[in-house]
Amino acid sequence: MEEQFNFSKKYSNYLLAGMAVALLICIGAILVSKPGASRIWANVLLNNQLFMGIALGAAFFIAVHRIAMSGWHTYLQRLPDAITTFLPFAFVLMLLLYFGMHNIYHWTDNSAHDAVIEGKKAWLNIPFFFVRMVFYFTGWIALTWLMNKNTIAIMGSTDIKYDNKRRIFAGLFLVFFGITVSTSSWDWIMSLDAHWYSTMFGWYVFIGMFVTALTFIILLVWFLRRAGYLKYLSADHIHDLAILLFCFSVFWTYLWFCQYLLIWYGHLPEETSYYIERLKSFKVIFFLNVALNFIIPFFGLITVESKRNLGWVAAVAAIVFIGHWIDYWLMIMPAATGDKAGIGFLEIFMTLFYAGMFIFIVFRSLAKGPIVVVNDPLLEESLNYES
Amino acid sequence: MNERKYISVYFDDEKYLIQAVKKLNESNETILDAQTPFPVHGLDGLLSMKRSRIPVGGFILGFVGAFLAFIFQAWVFTVSYPLIIGGKPFFSVPTFVPITFEVTVLFAGVSMVFALLIRSNLKPEYRFEPLNDRITDDMFVVLIDSTGEKTTIEKIKSTLSGIQTIEIR
């Protein structure tokens, strides 16, 4: 039962070397192909959003399960907990956007005299943008930190009060997150197309976050299992993770289609511009997005046997992860960079660099305590769980 | 008592039921059925029951529903009664998607319900006679095939000696 993840020198050296190589290729790509400042900053935004989304989705996962007093996840609860510790780093990375605001957010340009953007000045201005950013991250970081702190307290104590406390923080987090996830997605992604708006956008981004977090949790479980940890992991735990991935992929498709259908039917020029821009130049990527995020998980995970096979579930999760990268790419790139958008060495290796950094931080947090929280009151239920 | 083809064992807790089923499997008895007031976790696997094929039927019928709904709408809006709605083309796939989805769910759901009713023989005149009224409330029963020569009440009693049972008969 006492399992301790050993973040060995070997792993950390591999990760650091991989990060260094990826960073060098990024710099090389910038120097060789001269993609322009807007494309570089749009890449920074994309990766910030992707990996912050994983951390927030993991926090949502853990908060929902705690507040529902779910038993099955308690065996795996340290994994999402470790993922949420990326949030402070995401905060710093997001603050970097201050230097690239003018390159990607067209509403920061005051000289254009655009009546629509003038009307949105009260919300879309640089000082308030960063005030809101600080506000969101303060809430997210504080509440996830308090949840994690009580989990660590449970490791050393059998007092039930810590379990009750973190459940209260989970509830507070869900309320705060429910509102701020929408407003933050308006700020960081929807305002790239400052003229365009969609009332479904906050939900759409939120479900994308949750699905990417699920794929990352599944891949982390797969890795730990391969490395010889998680000895008591049963097919039932994998089954439940796969069910969540399956059903929230379907829900993502539902929101994707609702947003598309309403805009297509309404046929208002200020709304359709979003889809025209993307369908005109990036038709293949546009439909690849649906194929990877709906068709693959739907048919890949529809039978019971496929949901209970960890290797297969991890393979589907990896494909869905790539699918959501493409989803963010479609949301951000055409709006921020216009015709210069593309998928090249810069995009791929900057994501790999971020992924290395993300995994490094997650592993470091995971190694700080035992993988299994032995004193958790619901652990017994999780170990004898049947889905 | 000679016509009886089974021996019934009664329990008042699911954990004794599970223990007994495991013991009986070890001594190679044939378990005909188990009747419980609620679904007991892990019992299906122990009774070596075949996996239900109802989901397969649901998938196929859902597919049929999707196909029929799509074809029907395409026919209505292009051949039978073409109408201009919102300036869209007659054959526009996005408008067909919600109804195709709904009919898929309807076909899959209803077909699974009827498949269950037909396979379990649940017709209107069906009457269930429980071995004991308490198995619809708080009692569990396992039925063991006793047509074989070797299976006797004494043998079952000795097999289940360590487990708390209410009655073996």
Chai-1 contact restraints between the chains, C-beta under 6 A:
chainA,res_idxA,chainB,res_idxB,connection_type,confidence,min_distance_angstrom,max_distance_angstrom,comment,restraint_id
A,L261,B,P94,contact,1.0,0.0,6.0,A-B,restraint_1
A,W264,B,P94,contact,1.0,0.0,6.0,A-B,restraint_2
A,E386,B,H41,contact,1.0,0.0,6.0,A-B,restraint_3
